[in-house]
Amino acid sequence: MVFGLSGKGYYTLGAFSMMFGLGGLAFERWIGSKSRYILPFLIVINTMVMPIALPILPVKSMKEYSKFRQTKLNFTGPFRWEDGEI
């Protein structure tokens, strides 16, 4: 709906908590007992994303980590503003 009305993505932010809960429930039922095989994958992914989502690194280390992600991994998504500038 946001795409059809040219609105901002954060207009629907209030619905995300319900969608995450329902998505987690559906994912748990879909995966079932195979979840122990997915856990190592989730740990690796969360380790890569955690410095961006939580302030766990000092400022200097965060700058180096961000540069590494931008130059070596070509991952600029979290660093891009609405106008497209990085």
Biopython code that builds the backbone (N, CA, C, O; Angstrom):
import numpy as np
from Bio.PDB.StructureBuilder import StructureBuilder

atoms = [
    (1, "MET", "N", (0.811, -1.189, 0.000)),
    (1, "MET", "CA", (0.000, 0.000, 0.000)),
    (1, "MET", "C", (0.851, 1.248, 0.000)),
    (1, "MET", "O", (0.490, 2.243, -0.629)),
    (2, "VAL", "N", (1.965, 1.217, 0.687)),
    (2, "VAL", "CA", (2.858, 2.368, 0.733)),
    (2, "VAL", "C", (3.417, 2.632, -0.662)),
    (2, "VAL", "O", (3.584, 3.786, -1.056)),
    (3, "PHE", "N", (3.703, 1.575, -1.404)),
    (3, "PHE", "CA", (4.252, 1.754, -2.736)),
    (3, "PHE", "C", (3.230, 2.386, -3.678)),
    (3, "PHE", "O", (3.587, 3.209, -4.521)),
    (4, "GLY", "N", (1.987, 2.011, -3.540)),
    (4, "GLY", "CA", (0.940, 2.541, -4.406)),
    (4, "GLY", "C", (0.623, 3.998, -4.128)),
    (4, "GLY", "O", (0.166, 4.708, -5.023)),
    (5, "LEU", "N", (0.856, 4.460, -2.907)),
    (5, "LEU", "CA", (0.521, 5.825, -2.532)),
    (5, "LEU", "C", (1.742, 6.736, -2.450)),
    (5, "LEU", "O", (1.616, 7.899, -2.067)),
    (6, "SER", "N", (2.902, 6.233, -2.800)),
    (6, "SER", "CA", (4.167, 6.996, -2.771)),
    (6, "SER", "C", (4.492, 7.518, -1.373)),
    (6, "SER", "O", (5.042, 8.610, -1.233)),
    (7, "GLY", "N", (4.159, 6.756, -0.352)),
    (7, "GLY", "CA", (4.462, 7.143, 1.015)),
    (7, "GLY", "C", (5.829, 6.639, 1.440)),
    (7, "GLY", "O", (6.490, 5.902, 0.708)),
    (8, "LYS", "N", (6.235, 7.038, 2.604)),
    (8, "LYS", "CA", (7.512, 6.589, 3.162)),
    (8, "LYS", "C", (7.343, 5.210, 3.791)),
    (8, "LYS", "O", (6.248, 4.852, 4.224)),
    (9, "GLY", "N", (8.408, 4.449, 3.842)),
    (9, "GLY", "CA", (8.358, 3.109, 4.398)),
    (9, "GLY", "C", (8.063, 3.069, 5.879)),
    (9, "GLY", "O", (7.518, 2.083, 6.374)),
    (10, "TYR", "N", (8.415, 4.134, 6.603)),
    (10, "TYR", "CA", (8.212, 4.126, 8.042)),
    (10, "TYR", "C", (6.776, 4.459, 8.437)),
    (10, "TYR", "O", (6.462, 4.444, 9.627)),
    (11, "TYR", "N", (5.910, 4.752, 7.503)),
    (11, "TYR", "CA", (4.502, 4.989, 7.824)),
    (11, "TYR", "C", (3.835, 3.712, 8.345)),
    (11, "TYR", "O", (2.899, 3.785, 9.141)),
    (12, "THR", "N", (4.295, 2.576, 7.914)),
    (12, "THR", "CA", (3.697, 1.303, 8.321)),
    (12, "THR", "C", (4.440, 0.664, 9.497)),
    (12, "THR", "O", (4.237, -0.516, 9.785)),
    (13, "LEU", "N", (5.283, 1.414, 10.167)),
    (13, "LEU", "CA", (6.124, 0.872, 11.227)),
    (13, "LEU", "C", (5.318, 0.231, 12.357)),
    (13, "LEU", "O", (5.787, -0.736, 12.957)),
    (14, "GLY", "N", (4.144, 0.726, 12.659)),
    (14, "GLY", "CA", (3.339, 0.172, 13.742)),
    (14, "GLY", "C", (2.885, -1.254, 13.483)),
    (14, "GLY", "O", (2.624, -1.994, 14.431)),
    (15, "ALA", "N", (2.785, -1.655, 12.233)),
    (15, "ALA", "CA", (2.323, -3.008, 11.912)),
    (15, "ALA", "C", (3.448, -4.041, 11.960)),
    (15, "ALA", "O", (3.180, -5.243, 11.948)),
    (16, "PHE", "N", (4.688, -3.594, 12.014)),
    (16, "PHE", "CA", (5.807, -4.533, 11.948)),
    (16, "PHE", "C", (5.860, -5.478, 13.135)),
    (16, "PHE", "O", (6.206, -6.646, 12.958)),
    (17, "SER", "N", (5.533, -5.025, 14.337)),
    (17, "SER", "CA", (5.618, -5.912, 15.499)),
    (17, "SER", "C", (4.642, -7.080, 15.357)),
    (17, "SER", "O", (4.977, -8.211, 15.709)),
    (18, "MET", "N", (3.447, -6.818, 14.849)),
    (18, "MET", "CA", (2.497, -7.909, 14.640)),
    (18, "MET", "C", (2.967, -8.839, 13.522)),
    (18, "MET", "O", (2.832, -10.058, 13.626)),
    (19, "MET", "N", (3.513, -8.268, 12.468)),
    (19, "MET", "CA", (3.975, -9.089, 11.345)),
    (19, "MET", "C", (5.166, -9.954, 11.737)),
    (19, "MET", "O", (5.270, -11.099, 11.295)),
    (20, "PHE", "N", (6.074, -9.415, 12.570)),
    (20, "PHE", "CA", (7.213, -10.212, 13.031)),
    (20, "PHE", "C", (6.742, -11.381, 13.889)),
    (20, "PHE", "O", (7.245, -12.496, 13.750)),
    (21, "GLY", "N", (5.783, -11.131, 14.771)),
    (21, "GLY", "CA", (5.246, -12.201, 15.615)),
    (21, "GLY", "C", (4.587, -13.299, 14.794)),
    (21, "GLY", "O", (4.844, -14.483, 15.015)),
    (22, "LEU", "N", (3.744, -12.913, 13.853)),
    (22, "LEU", "CA", (3.076, -13.908, 13.008)),
    (22, "LEU", "C", (4.074, -14.623, 12.092)),
    (22, "LEU", "O", (3.953, -15.823, 11.847)),
    (23, "GLY", "N", (5.046, -13.886, 11.597)),
    (23, "GLY", "CA", (6.067, -14.512, 10.750)),
    (23, "GLY", "C", (6.914, -15.502, 11.529)),
    (23, "GLY", "O", (7.270, -16.559, 11.006)),
    (24, "GLY", "N", (7.246, -15.170, 12.787)),
    (24, "GLY", "CA", (8.000, -16.094, 13.616)),
    (24, "GLY", "C", (7.229, -17.365, 13.919)),
    (24, "GLY", "O", (7.795, -18.458, 13.922)),
    (25, "LEU", "N", (5.946, -17.221, 14.171)),
    (25, "LEU", "CA", (5.107, -18.382, 14.420)),
    (25, "LEU", "C", (5.010, -19.272, 13.181)),
    (25, "LEU", "O", (5.123, -20.493, 13.279)),
    (26, "ALA", "N", (4.802, -18.666, 12.032)),
    (26, "ALA", "CA", (4.726, -19.439, 10.789)),
    (26, "ALA", "C", (6.058, -20.112, 10.481)),
    (26, "ALA", "O", (6.088, -21.260, 10.037)),
    (27, "PHE", "N", (7.170, -19.396, 10.719)),
    (27, "PHE", "CA", (8.495, -19.962, 10.465)),
    (27, "PHE", "C", (8.755, -21.149, 11.385)),
    (27, "PHE", "O", (9.300, -22.162, 10.949)),
    (28, "GLU", "N", (8.370, -21.032, 12.653)),
    (28, "GLU", "CA", (8.566, -22.126, 13.609)),
    (28, "GLU", "C", (7.768, -23.362, 13.201)),
    (28, "GLU", "O", (8.268, -24.483, 13.293)),
    (29, "ARG", "N", (6.559, -23.166, 12.762)),
    (29, "ARG", "CA", (5.751, -24.312, 12.329)),
    (29, "ARG", "C", (6.290, -24.913, 11.042)),
    (29, "ARG", "O", (6.233, -26.128, 10.852)),
    (30, "TRP", "N", (6.811, -24.078, 10.163)),
    (30, "TRP", "CA", (7.331, -24.557, 8.881)),
    (30, "TRP", "C", (8.635, -25.339, 9.070)),
    (30, "TRP", "O", (8.826, -26.385, 8.451)),
    (31, "ILE", "N", (9.529, -24.834, 9.923)),
    (31, "ILE", "CA", (10.832, -25.464, 10.143)),
    (31, "ILE", "C", (10.709, -26.661, 11.083)),
    (31, "ILE", "O", (11.254, -27.727, 10.800)),
    (32, "GLY", "N", (10.006, -26.495, 12.188)),
    (32, "GLY", "CA", (9.824, -27.591, 13.139)),
    (32, "GLY", "C", (11.110, -28.019, 13.803)),
    (32, "GLY", "O", (11.824, -27.191, 14.369)),
    (33, "SER", "N", (11.415, -29.302, 13.740)),
    (33, "SER", "CA", (12.584, -29.845, 14.443)),
    (33, "SER", "C", (13.886, -29.632, 13.683)),
    (33, "SER", "O", (14.954, -29.963, 14.199)),
    (34, "LYS", "N", (13.825, -29.091, 12.479)),
    (34, "LYS", "CA", (15.053, -28.833, 11.708)),
    (34, "LYS", "C", (15.749, -27.546, 12.127)),
    (34, "LYS", "O", (16.756, -27.164, 11.531)),
    (35, "SER", "N", (15.228, -26.879, 13.139)),
    (35, "SER", "CA", (15.766, -25.578, 13.532)),
    (35, "SER", "C", (17.204, -25.662, 14.039)),
    (35, "SER", "O", (17.945, -24.682, 13.962)),
    (36, "ARG", "N", (17.600, -26.813, 14.552)),
    (36, "ARG", "CA", (18.983, -26.916, 15.055)),
    (36, "ARG", "C", (20.007, -26.816, 13.932)),
    (36, "ARG", "O", (21.167, -26.496, 14.191)),
    (37, "TYR", "N", (19.608, -27.080, 12.698)),
    (37, "TYR", "CA", (20.524, -26.944, 11.565)),
    (37, "TYR", "C", (20.606, -25.502, 11.078)),
    (37, "TYR", "O", (21.593, -25.118, 10.451)),
    (38, "ILE", "N", (19.598, -24.713, 11.355)),
    (38, "ILE", "CA", (19.550, -23.335, 10.891)),
    (38, "ILE", "C", (20.230, -22.393, 11.885)),
    (38, "ILE", "O", (20.668, -21.310, 11.498)),
    (39, "LEU", "N", (20.325, -22.778, 13.139)),
    (39, "LEU", "CA", (20.881, -21.925, 14.173)),
    (39, "LEU", "C", (22.295, -21.421, 13.869)),
    (39, "LEU", "O", (22.537, -20.228, 14.050)),
    (40, "PRO", "N", (23.245, -22.252, 13.419)),
    (40, "PRO", "CA", (24.575, -21.711, 13.090)),
    (40, "PRO", "C", (24.526, -20.653, 11.983)),
    (40, "PRO", "O", (25.262, -19.668, 12.034)),
    (41, "PHE", "N", (23.672, -20.852, 10.996)),
    (41, "PHE", "CA", (23.521, -19.862, 9.921)),
    (41, "PHE", "C", (22.998, -18.537, 10.480)),
    (41, "PHE", "O", (23.495, -17.473, 10.109)),
    (42, "LEU", "N", (22.019, -18.590, 11.354)),
    (42, "LEU", "CA", (21.470, -17.377, 11.934)),
    (42, "LEU", "C", (22.485, -16.648, 12.811)),
    (42, "LEU", "O", (22.501, -15.418, 12.852)),
    (43, "ILE", "N", (23.319, -17.394, 13.503)),
    (43, "ILE", "CA", (24.349, -16.778, 14.344)),
    (43, "ILE", "C", (25.355, -16.023, 13.488)),
    (43, "ILE", "O", (25.758, -14.915, 13.843)),
    (44, "VAL", "N", (25.766, -16.606, 12.370)),
    (44, "VAL", "CA", (26.723, -15.936, 11.481)),
    (44, "VAL", "C", (26.117, -14.668, 10.893)),
    (44, "VAL", "O", (26.765, -13.622, 10.876)),
    (45, "ILE", "N", (24.888, -14.752, 10.414)),
    (45, "ILE", "CA", (24.232, -13.580, 9.834)),
    (45, "ILE", "C", (24.058, -12.480, 10.876)),
    (45, "ILE", "O", (24.317, -11.311, 10.589)),
    (46, "ASN", "N", (23.624, -12.840, 12.081)),
    (46, "ASN", "CA", (23.433, -11.839, 13.126)),
    (46, "ASN", "C", (24.746, -11.209, 13.566)),
    (46, "ASN", "O", (24.773, -10.033, 13.930)),
    (47, "THR", "N", (25.831, -11.966, 13.539)),
    (47, "THR", "CA", (27.130, -11.414, 13.894)),
    (47, "THR", "C", (27.552, -10.348, 12.893)),
    (47, "THR", "O", (28.182, -9.361, 13.272)),
    (48, "MET", "N", (27.214, -10.534, 11.627)),
    (48, "MET", "CA", (27.567, -9.549, 10.611)),
    (48, "MET", "C", (26.686, -8.300, 10.689)),
    (48, "MET", "O", (27.151, -7.202, 10.381)),
    (49, "VAL", "N", (25.441, -8.446, 11.090)),
    (49, "VAL", "CA", (24.498, -7.330, 11.103)),
    (49, "VAL", "C", (24.516, -6.576, 12.431)),
    (49, "VAL", "O", (24.174, -5.394, 12.470)),
    (50, "MET", "N", (24.905, -7.233, 13.510)),
    (50, "MET", "CA", (24.810, -6.656, 14.839)),
    (50, "MET", "C", (25.515, -5.302, 14.996)),
    (50, "MET", "O", (24.935, -4.416, 15.625)),
    (51, "PRO", "N", (26.714, -5.086, 14.473)),
    (51, "PRO", "CA", (27.338, -3.764, 14.663)),
    (51, "PRO", "C", (26.549, -2.622, 14.038)),
    (51, "PRO", "O", (26.673, -1.480, 14.480)),
    (52, "ILE", "N", (25.747, -2.900, 13.031)),
    (52, "ILE", "CA", (24.944, -1.834, 12.433)),
    (52, "ILE", "C", (23.685, -1.600, 13.264)),
    (52, "ILE", "O", (23.257, -0.457, 13.425)),
    (53, "ALA", "N", (23.098, -2.649, 13.784)),
    (53, "ALA", "CA", (21.831, -2.538, 14.502)),
    (53, "ALA", "C", (22.005, -2.080, 15.952)),
    (53, "ALA", "O", (21.137, -1.390, 16.487)),
    (54, "LEU", "N", (23.111, -2.452, 16.591)),
    (54, "LEU", "CA", (23.343, -2.104, 17.990)),
    (54, "LEU", "C", (24.682, -1.382, 18.137)),
    (54, "LEU", "O", (25.640, -1.726, 17.444)),
    (55, "PRO", "N", (24.766, -0.409, 19.006)),
    (55, "PRO", "CA", (26.041, 0.305, 19.193)),
    (55, "PRO", "C", (26.997, -0.489, 20.085)),
    (55, "PRO", "O", (27.180, -0.155, 21.255)),
    (56, "ILE", "N", (27.600, -1.530, 19.533)),
    (56, "ILE", "CA", (28.488, -2.372, 20.341)),
    (56, "ILE", "C", (29.971, -2.096, 20.068)),
    (56, "ILE", "O", (30.830, -2.523, 20.839)),
    (57, "LEU", "N", (30.277, -1.385, 18.978)),
    (57, "LEU", "CA", (31.661, -1.071, 18.646)),
    (57, "LEU", "C", (31.987, 0.373, 18.994)),
    (57, "LEU", "O", (31.106, 1.231, 18.949)),
    (58, "PRO", "N", (33.242, 0.654, 19.341)),
    (58, "PRO", "CA", (33.646, 2.057, 19.500)),
    (58, "PRO", "C", (33.568, 2.773, 18.141)),
    (58, "PRO", "O", (33.525, 2.123, 17.097)),
    (59, "VAL", "N", (33.552, 4.089, 18.161)),
    (59, "VAL", "CA", (33.362, 4.877, 16.940)),
    (59, "VAL", "C", (34.444, 4.568, 15.911)),
    (59, "VAL", "O", (34.138, 4.400, 14.730)),
    (60, "LYS", "N", (35.686, 4.491, 16.331)),
    (60, "LYS", "CA", (36.786, 4.238, 15.397)),
    (60, "LYS", "C", (36.637, 2.862, 14.738)),
    (60, "LYS", "O", (36.813, 2.727, 13.527)),
    (61, "SER", "N", (36.319, 1.862, 15.528)),
    (61, "SER", "CA", (36.139, 0.514, 14.986)),
    (61, "SER", "C", (34.932, 0.453, 14.059)),
    (61, "SER", "O", (34.962, -0.253, 13.051)),
    (62, "MET", "N", (33.871, 1.183, 14.388)),
    (62, "MET", "CA", (32.684, 1.195, 13.540)),
    (62, "MET", "C", (32.980, 1.841, 12.197)),
    (62, "MET", "O", (32.471, 1.388, 11.171)),
    (63, "LYS", "N", (33.795, 2.892, 12.183)),
    (63, "LYS", "CA", (34.173, 3.520, 10.916)),
    (63, "LYS", "C", (34.962, 2.541, 10.048)),
    (63, "LYS", "O", (34.719, 2.442, 8.846)),
    (64, "GLU", "N", (35.900, 1.821, 10.650)),
    (64, "GLU", "CA", (36.688, 0.839, 9.902)),
    (64, "GLU", "C", (35.809, -0.305, 9.392)),
    (64, "GLU", "O", (35.963, -0.750, 8.255)),
    (65, "TYR", "N", (34.905, -0.768, 10.221)),
    (65, "TYR", "CA", (33.993, -1.849, 9.838)),
    (65, "TYR", "C", (33.082, -1.399, 8.691)),
    (65, "TYR", "O", (32.846, -2.154, 7.748)),
    (66, "SER", "N", (32.581, -0.183, 8.778)),
    (66, "SER", "CA", (31.724, 0.343, 7.715)),
    (66, "SER", "C", (32.483, 0.481, 6.410)),
    (66, "SER", "O", (31.957, 0.145, 5.349)),
    (67, "LYS", "N", (33.713, 0.973, 6.474)),
    (67, "LYS", "CA", (34.540, 1.086, 5.258)),
    (67, "LYS", "C", (34.799, -0.284, 4.642)),
    (67, "LYS", "O", (34.747, -0.443, 3.423)),
    (68, "PHE", "N", (35.079, -1.276, 5.492)),
    (68, "PHE", "CA", (35.311, -2.635, 5.011)),
    (68, "PHE", "C", (34.076, -3.170, 4.294)),
    (68, "PHE", "O", (34.189, -3.762, 3.220)),
    (69, "ARG", "N", (32.908, -2.968, 4.878)),
    (69, "ARG", "CA", (31.667, -3.451, 4.252)),
    (69, "ARG", "C", (31.390, -2.746, 2.936)),
    (69, "ARG", "O", (30.883, -3.361, 1.997)),
    (70, "GLN", "N", (31.717, -1.462, 2.859)),
    (70, "GLN", "CA", (31.452, -0.717, 1.633)),
    (70, "GLN", "C", (32.446, -1.051, 0.530)),
    (70, "GLN", "O", (32.054, -1.211, -0.626)),
    (71, "THR", "N", (33.721, -1.159, 0.868)),
    (71, "THR", "CA", (34.735, -1.364, -0.167)),
    (71, "THR", "C", (34.937, -2.834, -0.519)),
    (71, "THR", "O", (34.924, -3.187, -1.698)),
    (72, "LYS", "N", (35.119, -3.679, 0.456)),
    (72, "LYS", "CA", (35.420, -5.088, 0.191)),
    (72, "LYS", "C", (34.182, -5.918, -0.142)),
    (72, "LYS", "O", (34.223, -6.756, -1.043)),
    (73, "LEU", "N", (33.073, -5.689, 0.585)),
    (73, "LEU", "CA", (31.872, -6.493, 0.396)),
    (73, "LEU", "C", (30.853, -5.829, -0.530)),
    (73, "LEU", "O", (29.868, -6.455, -0.923)),
    (74, "ASN", "N", (31.089, -4.558, -0.879)),
    (74, "ASN", "CA", (30.185, -3.786, -1.732)),
    (74, "ASN", "C", (28.763, -3.785, -1.171)),
    (74, "ASN", "O", (27.791, -3.941, -1.911)),
    (75, "PHE", "N", (28.660, -3.610, 0.126)),
    (75, "PHE", "CA", (27.373, -3.614, 0.829)),
    (75, "PHE", "C", (27.122, -2.209, 1.354)),
    (75, "PHE", "O", (27.680, -1.821, 2.380)),
    (76, "THR", "N", (26.291, -1.450, 0.662)),
    (76, "THR", "CA", (26.051, -0.064, 1.026)),
    (76, "THR", "C", (24.626, 0.193, 1.476)),
    (76, "THR", "O", (24.279, 1.344, 1.742)),
    (77, "GLY", "N", (23.785, -0.823, 1.573)),
    (77, "GLY", "CA", (22.377, -0.651, 1.907)),
    (77, "GLY", "C", (22.104, 0.172, 3.155)),
    (77, "GLY", "O", (21.370, 1.157, 3.072)),
    (78, "PRO", "N", (22.666, -0.186, 4.318)),
    (78, "PRO", "CA", (22.359, 0.573, 5.531)),
    (78, "PRO", "C", (22.960, 1.982, 5.538)),
    (78, "PRO", "O", (22.588, 2.802, 6.377)),
    (79, "PHE", "N", (23.868, 2.270, 4.630)),
    (79, "PHE", "CA", (24.556, 3.564, 4.621)),
    (79, "PHE", "C", (23.967, 4.521, 3.587)),
    (79, "PHE", "O", (24.479, 5.628, 3.419)),
    (80, "ARG", "N", (22.920, 4.126, 2.903)),
    (80, "ARG", "CA", (22.321, 4.936, 1.848)),
    (80, "ARG", "C", (21.158, 5.758, 2.400)),
    (80, "ARG", "O", (20.275, 5.224, 3.070)),
    (81, "TRP", "N", (21.165, 7.071, 2.111)),
    (81, "TRP", "CA", (20.093, 7.974, 2.530)),
    (81, "TRP", "C", (18.936, 7.901, 1.540)),
    (81, "TRP", "O", (19.033, 7.236, 0.509)),
    (82, "GLU", "N", (17.850, 8.585, 1.857)),
    (82, "GLU", "CA", (16.668, 8.571, 1.001)),
    (82, "GLU", "C", (16.940, 9.158, -0.379)),
    (82, "GLU", "O", (16.321, 8.748, -1.361)),
    (83, "ASP", "N", (17.866, 10.119, -0.460)),
    (83, "ASP", "CA", (18.150, 10.723, -1.751)),
    (83, "ASP", "C", (19.153, 9.921, -2.580)),
    (83, "ASP", "O", (19.522, 10.342, -3.676)),
    (84, "GLY", "N", (19.595, 8.776, -2.071)),
    (84, "GLY", "CA", (20.496, 7.895, -2.795)),
    (84, "GLY", "C", (21.963, 8.081, -2.469)),
    (84, "GLY", "O", (22.793, 7.289, -2.915)),
    (85, "GLU", "N", (22.308, 9.114, -1.698)),
    (85, "GLU", "CA", (23.706, 9.339, -1.324)),
    (85, "GLU", "C", (24.133, 8.353, -0.250)),
    (85, "GLU", "O", (23.337, 7.932, 0.589)),
    (86, "ILE", "N", (25.428, 7.993, -0.299)),
    (86, "ILE", "CA", (25.987, 7.090, 0.696)),
    (86, "ILE", "C", (26.729, 7.911, 1.729)),
    (86, "ILE", "O", (27.288, 7.354, 2.674)),
]
sb = StructureBuilder()
sb.init_structure("model")
sb.init_model(0)
sb.init_chain("A")
sb.init_seg("    ")
for serial, (resi, resn, name, xyz) in enumerate(atoms, 1):
    if name == "N":
        sb.init_residue(resn, " ", resi, " ")
    sb.init_atom(name, np.array(xyz, "f"), 0.0, 1.0, " ", f" {name:<3s}", serial, name[0])
structure = sb.get_structure()
